[in-house]
Amino acid sequence: ANAAIATAKAKAYVAENAEDSDEVPFDEFVEEVFEDEGPRRSFVEAAQKENLPEHAPVERAVAKRVTRNHKIRTDTGIEITFPAEYAQNPEFIEFTSTSNGLIRIELKNIGSIENK
């Protein structure tokens, strides 16, 4: 579950920064994507093990296409597709962990709903 949140944040970060730069700085990416120290440390250790570069090149056209939307599927079969940049905007979608270890997803500021 936290992986889905991190993936959405990673996509939003890359999409946002692909407009300004041809590369993603590793340290800045990690700080932005991983809020909690444990997952952050695990990611950094895995990246060091795989010898990931300090700056990853980003092809703007590819980044925009791949990062435009994020699709998640819950263990209950619910699928949600949303613009990747909304993953970091609590005015539209918010992910919170509950005390019993479950995840709550709240959709906000919806003007209408359309069946497809």
Secondary structure as UniProt FT lines:
FT   HELIX           2..18
FT   TURN            19..20
FT   STRAND          23..25
FT   HELIX           26..33
FT   HELIX           37..49
FT   TURN            50..51
FT   STRAND          55..57
FT   HELIX           60..67
FT   STRAND          69..73
FT   TURN            75..76
FT   STRAND          79..83
FT   HELIX           84..88
FT   TURN            90..92
FT   STRAND          93..97
FT   TURN            99..100
FT   STRAND          103..107
//
